[in-house]
Structure formats: C-alpha cells, structure tokens
Amino acid sequence: MSPCNCLERLCFVALFVTVLSPCFPVRAISQAGGVASLSEHKLRKEHTRTLSLAAYDGSTNDSFGNSYYNPVPKPPDSGLEPFLILPQNGIFGSYGTTENGHSSQMLVMGYYPDWVSSSFPPEKINFKWFDWIDFAFAVPSDDYTLLWDEPGGAPALLKRLIASAHSQGTKVKLSIGGWTGSKHFSSAVANDTSRKTFVNNILATYMTYELDGIDIDWEYPGREGSPGNEFGPDDTTNFLLFLQRLRAALPLDARITAAVEPTPFLDDKGRPMDDVSTFAEVLDWVLIMNYDVWGSSSSPGPNAPFYDGCGNSTQPEASAVGSFNAWTAAGFPARKLVLGLPSYGYISSSSAKSLKTRSKQPSKKQRHSLKVVNEDGGSDGQVQFRDLIIQGALLSTNDTIRYASSGGFVRLWDSCSSTPYLRSSSSNQIITYDGPISLGMKAAFAKAVGMLGVNIFDIHGDTDDGDLMNGVRKSMGLS
C-alpha cells in the first residue's frame, strides 16, 4: 500500500461530530512567528528531544492549504474536544491482512523507565494492555560497556519486570541510550573494533537477563542532541554496520528496534536520507518519537501534533502524519513503523498574549484557582497526564475518554495540531498535553495506514484505570 493511497483513504481516519455548529477561525497555540527553540531543561530525567521549530505561526487559515488532508473539523464554540467515532471494519478496507499479506494485528507497547519504580513498581503494570515493554535505560560508557541509568537498583528492577511480564505473556526489550544516555554512541560504533566490543557487551547483557529484544535509542546519529554528545558525519553509516553486527550476534528470535526522529537518519551532509531501506533489513521496527516537538516556552506549542492541520508549520514532518510520510517516502515499510505516543505534556508560564481564547466552558462550580507543578515541584517542564487529574486541573466525567477542566483552567482544542491544551489566566499557565481522544486519533491513524503499532512513553503517566491506554486500544479495535 503506497503512502498516497493510504492518505487518500484517511479522510475517514478521525470522524467527529460537534456539539454546536458555529466555529471560530482556526488559530494555533503559538502566535509567535519564526523558529522557536525549546527551553533548556535542567532535570536529568526529562530526556527532552530538542527539535527546534515553531510548529505553527498562529495565522488564521480556514483553507488547510498545505495540509495532507482535512480529517478534523474546526472546534465548536463550546471549546470541548470533539467526540471520536471509532473506525469500524470496512471504513479503511479489511483489517484482516495488509496488502503484502502480513497479519495486521497491531502491537501495543510502552516504556518503563527505571526512575519511577518507587511510585510505580513493575508489578503494578497491567500487562494485558501491552505486547512489549521497553525498559529504560542502559547507557553506553566510554569503554563501550553498558552502565545503568539507575545503577543502584536497575539490574534487580529489570529482573522483576521480566519475571512479571513473562508470567503474563508480555515481552521485554532493553532500551539503550536515551536523551542523556547517548554521549558515547558515536565512538562505540566508529570502527570495527569498537563495534565488536559494544555488540559483545550487549549480547552478554541480553543473555544474562533473558531479554526478548534490544532497543537502540541513539539521540541522534549525525547531530549532537544533548549538549556534549559525540557525533560525526559518518554516524549513520557506522550505525548500520553496528546494527548488522548486532543482528548477526543476537539469537534469531531477538527483536532489534530503534527509536528515531520524525525525519529519517541523517547523511554525511547532515540532511535526512532519501533511502533508509537497508536499515529495514536489520531492524524489526523503528519507533517514531512523535513527542517533545515543543517543550515549555513563553510561546507554547503542541507536544505531539497529529498533523499540520493549518498548513503553516515550519516543519510539517514533525507530526504523526508528517513523520509517517517522511519515513515511508525514504523506503521504510509502513509495517515496520511504530508511532510514539506521550503520556505527558508540558507546563508553560505564559501571559496568554500569544493565545486567542476561542471559546468558553459552560458555567459550573470549580475549585479555586491552582498552579500545576511537575513531579519535582517545578512550575514548568513535563507533567504526567495522571498528575493533571491528581492536582485537579482535569476532572473525570461519566464518559471514560472525556475530561472536564477545573481549578481555574479552561480546556481548549488546537485544530492545527489536533491536540488539547489547558489555559489558566490566574496562574499564568498553559499546559499542552494529550488525552484519550487525541491519542486515540493517532492510534486510529497508525492502524489505518498499516503501521505495526504504537508505543507510549511512558507507562506510569497513565491513570490507574488506564484511561489513556483504553482510548488508544479502543481506537485500534482492541479490547
């Protein structure tokens, strides 16, 4: 199935009904033109990908001129998220097999980071929701051995995770690298000697813990990523040679995956490659990290855009739709692509001068105005979906996939990116996030275009009842 044919059929991917018909002109979250970079994040565990872009310029655009298609109508005057009508068999054709004959049963995966174990032990995971768990992170050292992100407890924690997962039929991969763990990747794959040492150390770890696969989260081949990372023009070429050696060393049933940017790997000139098909020969799949597109900022933008709905993005590939197009156009099969989904959003201090209030919530009693904080008590940076509920910015409703705003926040819907956000004038905060509806839209898209599955970063950001995962799984036709 070609990308173009998939997208032509995607006019039905997210079917919505609206409560009221009058719509305001489409405006994006940020009204600041030009390119805005993410703010510097001091917290080690944020693992923020610094994609420097102004995703949307905030101009009124009713035509969707440069967008791929128009799956989402503009928001109603209520300001509420649209109702999601889940896709049924037949809307996109048969779900039984893809055109190349492979089973179309999608995989649902999630990252389990070692730093959440005290509040969210592995035994708390509802493994029936997940086919695979990625344990994050092991880190390459300067001598190409593997260190642990949390050396005091990570090895024992990994054993507990594997035991619990395997007892319920879920498989486990070890994720190597991450935002703060990619410093030595470039030298580790730079020559045959270093590659051999690195692969042997990975193999030893794989066998010791009885893993099911290895995930390489190098951020990023060919460019610095986190300040201080090693990088060079031959990174991508050397990365392929490393993966080929790793493939030859691991057991035949081991899965090898990679977490990647929205655009394909960089060539020796620093440009996205036109052809990455050789990587598909050694990788079982790649996870497209469609998040951290925009972090905390005085002119906030969406964390994980669905698509460039207003046609005015400076980097339209930095979205679920755009990244799918970029990777498949470069020869990577759709069936080997996994869409990354965030369980978190970003808190931004904003005066709201860069936003236009497009709607008003129905009048109701609410808590006094509150100020949302992140897990470390800060007033900006990442915030988990579950903490928005715990802190009172969102309230559960009788509808398991819809939430009401509270605590002085107004919940709004950004049509340009198809994501929700919260705004509070009294606390001077804007919170960009994803909920069950917006994640469900992305999951439905992944299914419609024949992707292998989805992977959420990370598991502990969901509610205890799994509201995010329920929205995702239902949109994929899974129970």
C-alpha positions as CSV (number, residue, x, y, z in Angstrom):
1,M,0.0,0.0,0.0
2,S,1.6,3.3,-1.0
3,P,1.6,6.3,1.3
4,C,-0.5,8.3,-1.1
5,N,-3.2,5.6,-1.3
6,C,-3.2,5.3,2.5
7,L,-3.7,9.0,3.0
8,E,-6.4,9.3,0.4
9,R,-8.3,6.8,2.4
10,L,-7.6,8.7,5.6
11,C,-10.3,11.3,5.1
12,F,-12.3,9.0,7.4
13,V,-9.5,8.3,9.9
14,A,-10.9,10.6,12.6
15,L,-14.6,11.0,12.2
16,F,-16.1,13.6,14.6
17,V,-19.4,15.1,15.4
18,T,-19.6,18.5,17.1
19,V,-22.0,19.8,19.7
20,L,-22.5,23.3,18.2
21,S,-22.1,24.3,14.6
22,P,-20.6,27.9,14.7
23,C,-16.8,27.7,14.6
24,F,-14.2,30.3,15.2
25,P,-11.4,30.8,12.7
26,V,-8.7,28.2,13.2
27,R,-5.8,29.6,15.3
28,A,-2.8,27.7,16.5
29,I,-1.4,27.5,20.0
30,S,1.5,29.8,19.3
31,Q,1.1,33.1,17.6
32,A,4.8,33.8,17.5
33,G,6.3,33.7,14.0
34,G,9.7,32.3,13.1
35,V,11.6,29.5,14.7
36,A,11.3,29.0,18.5
37,S,13.6,26.5,20.2
38,L,12.7,24.5,23.3
39,S,13.8,25.9,26.6
40,E,16.8,24.4,28.4
41,H,15.7,21.6,30.7
42,K,17.9,21.0,33.8
43,L,16.2,17.9,35.0
44,R,18.1,14.8,34.1
45,K,15.1,12.5,33.6
46,E,13.2,14.6,31.2
47,H,15.1,13.2,28.2
48,T,13.7,16.0,26.1
49,R,14.3,15.9,22.3
50,T,15.2,19.4,21.3
51,L,13.6,19.7,17.9
52,S,13.9,23.5,17.2
53,L,10.8,24.6,15.4
54,A,7.9,26.9,15.6
55,A,5.3,24.3,14.7
56,Y,2.6,26.9,13.9
57,D,2.6,30.6,13.3
58,G,-0.8,31.2,14.6
59,S,-2.3,32.8,11.5
60,T,-5.9,32.3,10.6
61,N,-6.2,29.7,7.9
62,D,-9.5,28.3,7.0
63,S,-8.3,26.6,3.8
64,F,-5.9,24.0,5.2
65,G,-3.9,24.9,2.1
66,N,-0.8,22.8,2.5
67,S,-2.2,20.1,4.7
68,Y,-2.2,16.5,3.5
69,Y,-6.0,16.1,4.1
70,N,-8.6,17.5,6.4
71,P,-9.7,14.9,8.9
72,V,-10.7,17.2,11.7
73,P,-13.4,19.9,11.5
74,K,-12.7,23.2,13.4
75,P,-13.8,23.1,17.1
76,P,-17.3,24.1,18.2
77,D,-17.9,27.2,20.3
78,S,-18.0,25.0,23.4
79,G,-14.3,24.6,23.4
80,L,-14.7,20.9,24.2
81,E,-12.8,18.2,22.4
82,P,-14.8,16.6,19.5
83,F,-16.4,13.2,20.0
84,L,-14.4,10.4,18.5
85,I,-16.3,7.9,16.4
86,L,-14.1,4.9,16.3
87,P,-13.3,3.3,12.9
88,Q,-15.1,0.2,12.0
89,N,-14.2,-2.7,9.8
90,G,-14.8,-1.7,6.2
91,I,-14.1,2.0,6.5
92,F,-10.4,1.5,5.6
93,G,-11.0,-1.8,3.9
94,S,-10.3,-5.2,5.5
95,Y,-8.3,-5.2,8.8
96,G,-7.5,-8.9,8.3
97,T,-4.3,-8.6,6.3
98,T,-2.3,-5.9,4.8
99,E,-1.7,-5.7,1.0
100,N,1.6,-7.6,1.4
101,G,-0.2,-10.5,3.1
102,H,1.1,-10.0,6.7
103,S,-1.3,-10.1,9.6
104,S,-2.5,-6.7,10.6
105,Q,-2.8,-7.4,14.3
106,M,-1.2,-4.3,15.8
107,L,1.2,-4.2,18.7
108,V,0.8,-2.1,21.8
109,M,4.0,-1.2,23.6
110,G,5.2,1.0,26.4
111,Y,8.4,2.3,28.0
112,Y,9.0,1.6,31.7
113,P,11.7,4.0,33.0
114,D,13.8,2.8,36.0
115,W,13.3,6.1,37.9
116,V,9.6,5.5,38.5
117,S,9.9,2.2,40.4
118,S,9.3,3.7,43.9
119,S,5.9,5.1,43.0
120,F,5.1,2.7,40.2
121,P,6.7,-0.8,40.7
122,P,6.7,-3.2,37.7
123,E,4.2,-5.4,39.5
124,K,1.7,-2.6,39.1
125,I,1.7,-2.7,35.3
126,N,-1.4,-4.1,33.7
127,F,0.4,-6.4,31.3
128,K,-2.7,-7.3,29.4
129,W,-2.6,-3.9,27.8
130,F,0.9,-4.4,26.4
131,D,2.6,-6.8,23.9
132,W,6.1,-5.4,24.6
133,I,7.7,-3.3,27.4
134,D,10.9,-1.3,26.9
135,F,13.0,-1.0,30.0
136,A,14.7,2.4,30.0
137,F,17.7,2.8,30.1
138,A,21.1,1.2,29.9
139,V,23.8,3.7,28.9
140,P,26.9,3.1,26.7
141,S,30.1,4.1,28.6
142,D,33.3,5.4,27.1
143,D,34.7,1.8,27.1
144,Y,31.6,0.5,25.3
145,T,30.3,-1.4,28.3
146,L,26.7,-0.9,29.4
147,L,26.0,1.2,32.5
148,W,22.7,1.7,34.2
149,D,20.6,4.9,34.3
150,E,19.9,4.0,38.0
151,P,22.9,1.8,38.9
152,G,21.7,1.2,42.5
153,G,18.6,-0.7,41.6
154,A,18.1,-1.1,37.9
155,P,19.5,-4.6,37.5
156,A,17.2,-6.0,40.1
157,L,14.3,-3.9,38.8
158,L,14.8,-5.3,35.3
159,K,14.7,-8.9,36.6
160,R,11.4,-8.1,38.4
161,L,10.0,-6.5,35.3
162,I,11.0,-9.5,33.1
163,A,9.6,-12.0,35.6
164,S,6.2,-10.2,35.9
165,A,6.0,-9.6,32.2
166,H,6.9,-13.1,31.1
167,S,4.4,-14.6,33.6
168,Q,1.6,-12.8,31.7
169,G,2.9,-13.3,28.1
170,T,4.4,-9.8,27.6
171,K,7.9,-9.5,26.1
172,V,10.6,-7.1,27.3
173,K,13.3,-5.2,25.4
174,L,16.2,-3.3,27.0
175,S,16.4,0.3,25.7
176,I,19.9,1.5,25.4
177,G,20.7,5.3,25.3
178,G,18.0,7.9,25.8
179,W,18.4,11.7,25.7
180,T,21.0,11.8,28.5
181,G,22.5,8.4,27.6
182,S,23.7,8.9,24.0
183,K,27.0,10.6,24.7
184,H,29.3,7.7,23.6
185,F,27.2,6.1,20.8
186,S,29.3,7.7,18.0
187,S,32.6,6.3,19.2
188,A,31.0,3.0,20.2
189,V,30.1,2.3,16.5
190,A,33.0,4.2,14.9
191,N,35.2,1.3,13.8
192,D,35.1,-2.5,13.6
193,T,37.0,-2.9,16.9
194,S,34.6,-0.7,18.9
195,R,31.6,-2.2,17.2
196,K,32.7,-5.7,18.2
197,T,33.3,-4.7,21.8
198,F,29.9,-2.9,22.0
199,V,28.0,-5.8,20.4
200,N,29.6,-8.4,22.7
201,N,28.7,-6.3,25.8
202,I,25.1,-6.0,24.6
203,L,24.9,-9.7,23.8
204,A,26.2,-10.6,27.3
205,T,23.5,-8.4,28.9
206,Y,20.8,-9.9,26.6
207,M,21.7,-13.4,27.7
208,T,22.2,-12.6,31.4
209,Y,18.7,-11.1,31.8
210,E,16.9,-13.4,29.3
211,L,15.6,-10.5,27.3
212,D,13.4,-10.7,24.2
213,G,15.0,-7.8,22.3
214,I,17.2,-4.7,22.2
215,D,16.0,-1.1,21.6
216,I,18.6,1.4,20.4
217,D,17.6,4.9,21.4
218,W,20.5,7.0,20.0
219,E,19.6,10.6,20.1
220,Y,20.9,11.3,17.4
221,P,23.2,9.8,14.7
222,G,24.8,12.7,12.9
223,R,24.0,15.5,15.3
224,E,24.7,16.4,18.9
225,G,21.3,16.0,20.6
226,S,22.1,16.6,24.2
227,P,25.0,19.1,24.7
228,G,28.3,17.3,24.9
229,N,27.3,14.2,22.9
230,E,29.8,12.8,20.5
231,F,28.8,12.9,16.8
232,G,30.3,12.9,13.3
233,P,29.4,12.8,9.6
234,D,29.8,9.0,9.4
235,D,27.5,8.2,12.3
236,T,24.7,6.8,10.2
237,T,26.9,4.6,8.0
238,N,28.6,3.3,11.1
239,F,25.2,2.8,12.8
240,L,24.1,0.5,10.0
241,L,27.3,-1.5,10.3
242,F,26.8,-1.8,14.0
243,L,23.2,-3.0,13.6
244,Q,24.3,-5.6,11.0
245,R,26.8,-7.0,13.5
246,L,24.3,-6.9,16.3
247,R,21.8,-8.8,14.2
248,A,24.3,-11.5,13.4
249,A,25.2,-11.8,17.1
250,L,21.8,-12.0,18.8
251,P,19.6,-15.1,18.7
252,L,17.4,-15.3,15.6
253,D,14.2,-14.6,17.6
254,A,15.6,-11.5,19.3
255,R,13.9,-8.3,18.2
256,I,16.1,-5.3,17.3
257,T,14.4,-1.9,17.2
258,A,15.4,1.8,17.2
259,A,13.8,5.0,18.5
260,V,14.1,7.6,15.8
261,E,13.3,11.3,15.0
262,P,10.3,12.2,12.8
263,T,12.7,12.5,9.9
264,P,15.0,9.7,8.5
265,F,18.6,9.3,9.6
266,L,21.0,12.0,8.5
267,D,23.5,11.5,5.7
268,D,27.1,12.7,5.9
269,K,26.0,16.2,4.9
270,G,23.5,16.4,7.8
271,R,20.4,16.0,5.6
272,P,17.7,13.4,6.0
273,M,18.5,10.4,3.8
274,D,16.4,9.7,0.7
275,D,16.7,5.9,1.2
276,V,16.8,4.1,4.5
277,S,15.6,0.8,3.2
278,T,18.8,-1.0,4.2
279,F,18.0,-0.3,7.8
280,A,14.7,-2.1,7.4
281,E,16.7,-5.2,6.6
282,V,18.2,-5.4,10.1
283,L,15.6,-3.6,12.2
284,D,12.4,-5.3,13.2
285,W,10.8,-1.9,13.6
286,V,11.5,1.7,14.4
287,L,9.6,3.9,16.9
288,I,9.0,7.4,15.6
289,M,9.3,9.7,18.6
290,N,6.4,12.0,17.8
291,Y,6.7,14.0,21.0
292,D,8.8,16.8,22.5
293,V,8.1,18.8,19.3
294,W,7.7,21.8,21.5
295,G,8.6,21.9,25.2
296,S,8.0,24.6,27.9
297,S,8.0,28.0,26.3
298,S,6.6,31.5,26.8
299,S,5.0,30.9,23.4
300,P,3.9,27.3,23.8
301,G,3.1,24.9,21.1
302,P,1.9,21.3,20.8
303,N,4.0,18.5,22.3
304,A,2.8,15.8,19.9
305,P,1.0,17.1,16.8
306,F,-1.3,14.7,14.9
307,Y,-0.7,16.6,11.6
308,D,-0.1,20.1,10.1
309,G,-3.8,20.9,10.0
310,C,-3.4,24.6,9.2
311,G,-0.7,24.1,6.6
312,N,1.6,26.7,8.2
313,S,4.1,24.5,10.1
314,T,7.8,25.3,9.6
315,Q,8.5,21.6,10.0
316,P,5.3,19.7,8.9
317,E,7.1,16.4,9.1
318,A,7.2,16.8,12.9
319,S,3.8,15.2,13.4
320,A,2.2,11.8,13.2
321,V,1.2,12.2,9.6
322,G,4.3,14.1,8.5
323,S,6.7,11.6,10.1
324,F,4.9,8.6,8.5
325,N,5.2,10.3,5.1
326,A,8.9,11.1,5.6
327,W,9.9,7.6,6.6
328,T,7.8,5.7,4.1
329,A,9.0,8.1,1.3
330,A,12.5,7.1,2.2
331,G,11.8,3.4,1.7
332,F,11.0,2.3,5.2
333,P,8.0,-0.1,5.2
334,A,4.9,1.1,7.0
335,R,4.5,-2.3,8.6
336,K,7.9,-1.7,10.4
337,L,6.9,1.7,11.8
338,V,5.6,2.2,15.3
339,L,4.1,5.6,16.3
340,G,5.3,7.0,19.6
341,L,2.6,8.4,22.0
342,P,3.3,10.6,25.0
343,S,1.6,10.1,28.4
344,Y,2.8,13.6,29.4
345,G,2.6,17.2,28.4
346,Y,4.4,20.4,29.2
347,I,3.7,23.2,31.6
348,S,4.5,26.7,30.3
349,S,4.4,30.0,32.0
350,S,2.5,32.3,29.6
351,S,0.7,35.6,29.9
352,A,-1.8,34.3,27.2
353,K,-1.0,37.3,25.0
354,S,0.2,34.8,22.4
355,L,-3.1,32.9,22.5
356,K,-6.6,33.8,21.4
357,T,-9.3,32.4,23.6
358,R,-11.6,30.8,21.0
359,S,-14.4,29.5,23.3
360,K,-15.7,29.4,26.8
361,Q,-16.5,26.5,29.0
362,P,-20.0,26.0,30.3
363,S,-20.5,27.7,33.7
364,K,-20.0,25.4,36.7
365,K,-18.6,25.4,40.2
366,Q,-14.9,24.7,40.2
367,R,-12.1,24.6,42.7
368,H,-10.3,27.8,43.5
369,S,-7.5,28.6,41.0
370,L,-4.5,26.3,41.3
371,K,-1.0,26.2,39.9
372,V,0.1,22.9,38.4
373,V,3.6,21.7,39.1
374,N,5.8,18.9,37.7
375,E,7.0,15.8,39.5
376,D,9.9,17.7,41.0
377,G,7.8,20.6,42.2
378,G,8.8,22.9,39.4
379,S,6.4,25.3,37.6
380,D,7.5,24.3,34.1
381,G,8.7,21.2,32.3
382,Q,7.0,17.9,31.8
383,V,3.8,16.9,33.6
384,Q,2.2,13.5,33.5
385,F,-1.4,13.1,32.4
386,R,-2.2,11.4,35.7
387,D,-0.9,14.4,37.7
388,L,-3.2,16.8,35.8
389,I,-6.0,14.8,37.4
390,I,-4.4,14.3,40.8
391,Q,-3.7,18.0,41.0
392,G,-7.2,19.0,39.9
393,A,-6.6,20.6,36.5
394,L,-8.7,17.9,34.9
395,L,-11.8,16.1,36.3
396,S,-13.1,12.7,35.3
397,T,-16.6,12.6,33.8
398,N,-19.0,9.8,33.2
399,D,-17.5,9.4,29.8
400,T,-14.3,7.5,30.2
401,I,-12.4,9.3,27.4
402,R,-13.5,12.8,28.2
403,Y,-12.4,15.1,30.9
404,A,-13.6,18.5,32.2
405,S,-11.2,21.3,33.2
406,S,-11.1,22.5,36.8
407,G,-9.0,24.6,39.2
408,G,-9.3,27.8,37.1
409,F,-8.2,26.1,33.9
410,V,-10.1,26.2,30.6
411,R,-9.8,23.2,28.3
412,L,-9.3,24.1,24.6
413,W,-8.7,22.2,21.4
414,D,-6.0,23.2,18.9
415,S,-7.3,22.5,15.4
416,C,-3.9,23.0,13.8
417,S,-2.3,20.1,15.7
418,S,-5.4,18.2,16.8
419,T,-4.3,18.2,20.4
420,P,-5.9,19.7,23.6
421,Y,-4.5,22.2,26.0
422,L,-5.3,23.9,29.3
423,R,-5.1,27.6,29.9
424,S,-5.3,29.5,33.2
425,S,-5.1,33.3,33.3
426,S,-5.0,33.4,37.1
427,S,-2.0,31.0,37.4
428,N,-0.4,32.3,34.1
429,Q,0.0,28.8,32.8
430,I,-0.7,26.9,29.6
431,I,-0.4,23.1,29.6
432,T,-0.1,21.3,26.3
433,Y,-0.9,17.6,26.7
434,D,-2.6,14.5,25.1
435,G,-5.7,12.8,26.4
436,P,-7.6,9.6,25.4
437,I,-9.2,11.3,22.4
438,S,-6.1,12.9,20.8
439,L,-4.0,9.7,21.5
440,G,-6.9,7.7,20.1
441,M,-6.8,9.7,16.9
442,K,-3.1,9.0,16.4
443,A,-3.7,5.3,17.2
444,A,-6.5,5.1,14.6
445,F,-4.3,6.8,12.1
446,A,-1.5,4.2,12.8
447,K,-3.9,1.4,12.1
448,A,-5.4,3.0,9.0
449,V,-2.1,3.4,7.3
450,G,-0.8,-0.1,8.2
451,M,1.8,0.7,10.8
452,L,2.9,-2.1,13.1
453,G,1.6,-0.5,16.3
454,V,2.1,2.2,18.9
455,N,4.4,2.8,21.9
456,I,3.6,5.1,24.8
457,F,6.3,7.0,26.7
458,D,5.8,6.2,29.5
459,I,3.6,3.7,31.2
460,H,3.4,5.4,34.6
461,G,2.0,8.6,33.2
462,D,-1.5,7.0,32.7
463,T,-4.2,6.8,35.3
464,D,-4.5,3.6,37.4
465,D,-7.6,2.8,35.4
466,G,-5.6,3.1,32.2
467,D,-7.7,5.9,30.6
468,L,-5.1,6.7,28.0
469,M,-4.5,3.1,27.1
470,N,-8.2,2.4,26.9
471,G,-8.6,5.3,24.5
472,V,-5.7,4.0,22.4
473,R,-6.7,0.4,22.3
474,K,-10.4,1.1,21.5
475,S,-9.3,3.3,18.6
476,M,-7.2,0.3,17.3
477,G,-10.2,-2.0,17.6
478,L,-8.6,-3.9,20.6
479,S,-10.4,-4.8,23.8
